[in-house]
């Protein structure tokens, strides 16, 4: 399972890098894209911090300037790989408080999968935003990554 999770985070890293590059090639980045990609970065950070049991430095919908996206993305990725590498038990239960102050507990592997799945969901919304703006998005399907 560790190997598969590492592959999923490699895929997530690859997609986010491609999306950052495509945004960087545009004259302007839409407010919706900024909002959604910042949310992807924030959620990834928040979940990493919950797993580690340390305070977060980003809020769920905090917006980041484009110039900071890559650094936040690299930090998120590095932290997730450390979590996976150092995990002795991926079925370990992680207790955390959500943004509304409710306490939940989930398996570590489920949280890690959620991070990637959540990012994929919002990248899809960003790609629709691109299309609606007349921009042809890069293909980010998992199977393209695996080819």
C-alpha positions in Angstrom: 0.0 0.0 0.0 2.9 2.4 0.7 4.1 2.0 -2.8 0.7 2.8 -4.3 0.2 5.8 -2.1 3.7 7.1 -3.1 2.6 6.6 -6.8 -0.6 8.6 -6.1 1.3 11.4 -4.5 3.8 11.4 -7.5 0.8 11.7 -9.8 -0.7 14.5 -7.6 2.7 16.3 -7.7 3.0 15.9 -11.5 -0.5 17.3 -12.0 -0.1 20.3 -9.8 3.2 21.1 -11.4 1.6 21.0 -14.8 -1.3 23.1 -13.7 1.1 25.7 -12.1 3.1 25.8 -15.4 0.0 26.3 -17.4 -1.3 29.1 -15.1 2.2 30.7 -15.4 1.9 30.8 -19.2 -1.3 32.8 -19.1 -1.5 36.6 -19.1 -4.0 36.5 -16.2 -5.2 33.8 -13.9 -8.9 33.8 -13.1 -10.1 34.5 -9.6 -11.9 31.2 -9.6 -8.6 29.3 -10.5 -6.7 31.2 -7.8 -9.4 30.4 -5.3 -9.6 26.7 -6.2 -5.9 26.1 -6.5 -5.2 27.9 -3.2 -7.8 25.6 -1.7 -6.1 22.5 -3.1 -2.8 23.7 -1.5 -4.5 24.6 1.8 -6.4 21.4 2.2 -3.3 19.3 1.5 -1.4 21.4 4.1 -4.2 21.1 6.6 -4.5 17.3 6.2 -0.7 16.9 6.6 -0.7 18.9 9.8 -3.7 17.0 11.2 -1.8 13.7 10.6 1.3 15.1 12.3 -0.8 16.6 15.1 0.6 20.1 14.7 -1.1 23.5 14.1 -1.8 24.7 10.5 -0.5 27.9 9.0 -3.1 28.1 6.3 -6.9 28.3 6.4 -9.2 26.3 4.2 -10.0 29.1 1.7 -7.0 31.4 2.2 -5.8 32.7 -1.2 -2.2 32.6 -2.1 -0.4 34.7 -4.8 0.7 32.6 -7.8 4.3 33.3 -6.9 3.9 31.2 -3.7 2.1 28.2 -5.2 5.2 26.2 -6.1 6.8 26.5 -2.7 3.6 25.5 -0.9 3.2 22.6 -3.3 6.7 21.4 -2.7 6.4 21.6 1.0 3.1 19.7 1.0 4.5 17.0 -1.2 7.7 16.6 0.9 5.6 16.4 4.1 3.3 13.8 2.6 6.2 11.6 1.4 7.7 11.8 4.9 4.4 10.8 6.4 4.1 7.8 4.1 7.7 6.8 4.4 7.7 6.9 8.2 4.3 5.3 8.7 4.5 2.0 10.6 0.8 1.3 10.2 -1.4 2.8 7.4 -4.5 1.6 9.2 -3.5 3.8 12.2 -6.5 5.9 13.4 -5.9 9.7 13.2 -8.1 11.9 15.3 -8.5 15.5 14.1 -10.7 18.5 14.5 -12.4 19.8 11.3 -12.8 23.4 10.4 -16.2 23.5 12.2 -14.6 22.3 15.4 -16.0 18.7 15.3 -13.8 15.8 16.2 -13.4 12.8 13.8 -11.2 9.8 13.4 -10.1 8.1 10.2 -7.5 5.6 9.0 -4.3 7.2 7.9 -4.5 5.6 4.4 -8.0 6.9 3.9 -6.9 10.5 4.8 -3.9 10.2 2.4 -6.1 8.9 -0.4 -8.6 11.7 0.3 -5.8 14.3 -0.2 -5.2 13.1 -3.7 -8.8 12.6 -4.5 -9.8 16.0 -3.3 -7.0 17.6 -5.4 -8.2 15.7 -8.5 -11.7 16.9 -7.9 -10.8 20.6 -7.7 -8.2 20.3 -10.6 -11.2 19.2 -12.7 -13.1 22.3 -11.8 -10.0 24.4 -12.7 -9.8 22.7 -16.1 -13.4 23.5 -16.7 -12.6 27.1 -15.9 -9.8 27.0 -18.4 -12.2 25.6 -21.1 -14.8 28.2 -20.3 -12.1 30.9 -20.8 -11.1 29.4 -24.2 -7.9 27.8 -22.8 -7.2 24.2 -23.8 -6.2 22.4 -20.6 -3.3 20.0 -20.3 -4.5 16.4 -20.0 -4.1 15.3 -16.4 -5.8 11.9 -16.4 -4.0 9.3 -14.3 -3.6 7.0 -17.3 -1.8 9.7 -19.2 0.6 10.1 -16.3 1.2 6.3 -16.2 2.0 6.1 -20.0 
